[in-house]
Amino acid sequence: MARESVRKKPVISGTVSPLHKKKIDKLVEAGEFASISDFLSQAVSEFLNKYEQNNFSPQNALQPSQIEVLRNLIREEISDIDFGKNRKN
């Protein structure tokens, strides 16, 4: 008789932006995380720890250094866009 596979963790589903998915995939491919599931488990754990310690405020979630990192990432993404190619002469 074949033994049925039993999951130890409940399964949830959700969506992320294509940019976040791309970044998560790169982290997994680089070996920073064993899988997307591993990444999500660690991200949720970190969020909940911060939330429970009252160090996380939805209105003030990001520190100035984190905002600067995000600005730099946005600048990198924007630099890859050719805004002029869609203009009519």
C-alpha positions as CSV (number, residue, x, y, z in Angstrom):
1,M,0.0,0.0,0.0
2,A,1.4,3.4,-1.0
3,R,1.9,5.9,1.7
4,E,0.1,9.2,1.2
5,S,2.2,12.4,1.4
6,V,1.2,14.5,4.4
7,R,1.9,18.3,4.5
8,K,3.2,19.6,7.8
9,K,2.3,23.2,7.0
10,P,-1.0,24.6,5.8
11,V,-1.1,25.9,2.2
12,I,-2.2,29.5,1.5
13,S,-2.2,31.4,-1.7
14,G,-1.8,35.0,-2.7
15,T,-0.5,37.3,-5.4
16,V,2.5,39.5,-5.8
17,S,3.6,42.0,-8.4
18,P,5.6,40.8,-11.3
19,L,8.6,42.8,-10.0
20,H,8.4,41.1,-6.6
21,K,8.1,37.7,-8.2
22,K,11.2,38.4,-10.4
23,K,13.2,39.5,-7.3
24,I,12.1,36.5,-5.3
25,D,13.0,34.1,-8.1
26,K,16.5,35.7,-8.3
27,L,17.0,35.2,-4.6
28,V,16.0,31.6,-4.8
29,E,18.2,31.0,-7.9
30,A,21.1,32.6,-6.1
31,G,20.7,30.1,-3.2
32,E,19.6,32.8,-0.6
33,F,16.5,30.7,0.0
34,A,15.7,27.1,-0.6
35,S,12.4,27.8,-2.4
36,I,9.8,30.4,-2.8
37,S,7.9,28.8,0.1
38,D,11.0,29.2,2.2
39,F,11.3,32.9,1.3
40,L,7.6,33.5,2.1
41,S,7.8,31.6,5.4
42,Q,10.8,33.8,6.5
43,A,9.2,37.0,5.3
44,V,5.9,36.3,7.1
45,S,7.8,35.3,10.3
46,E,9.8,38.5,10.2
47,F,6.8,40.6,9.6
48,L,4.8,39.0,12.4
49,N,7.8,39.3,14.9
50,K,8.0,43.0,14.1
51,Y,4.3,43.5,14.3
52,E,4.1,41.6,17.7
53,Q,6.9,43.7,19.1
54,N,5.1,46.9,18.1
55,N,8.1,47.9,16.0
56,F,5.9,47.9,12.9
57,S,3.5,50.6,12.2
58,P,1.5,50.4,8.9
59,Q,1.7,54.2,8.5
60,N,5.4,54.3,9.1
61,A,6.5,50.9,7.9
62,L,9.8,51.8,6.2
63,Q,12.9,53.3,7.7
64,P,14.6,56.1,5.8
65,S,17.4,53.7,4.7
66,Q,14.8,51.3,3.4
67,I,13.1,54.0,1.4
68,E,16.5,55.0,-0.2
69,V,17.0,51.3,-1.2
70,L,13.6,51.2,-2.8
71,R,14.3,54.5,-4.6
72,N,17.5,53.1,-6.0
73,L,15.7,50.0,-7.2
74,I,13.0,52.1,-8.9
75,R,15.7,54.2,-10.6
76,E,17.4,51.1,-11.9
77,E,14.1,49.8,-13.3
78,I,13.3,53.1,-14.9
79,S,16.7,53.4,-16.5
80,D,15.9,50.3,-18.5
81,I,12.8,51.9,-20.1
82,D,13.2,53.8,-23.4
83,F,10.5,56.5,-23.0
84,G,11.3,58.0,-26.4
85,K,10.6,54.9,-28.4
86,N,6.8,55.2,-28.2
87,R,6.7,58.9,-29.2
88,K,5.4,59.9,-32.6
89,N,7.7,62.3,-34.5
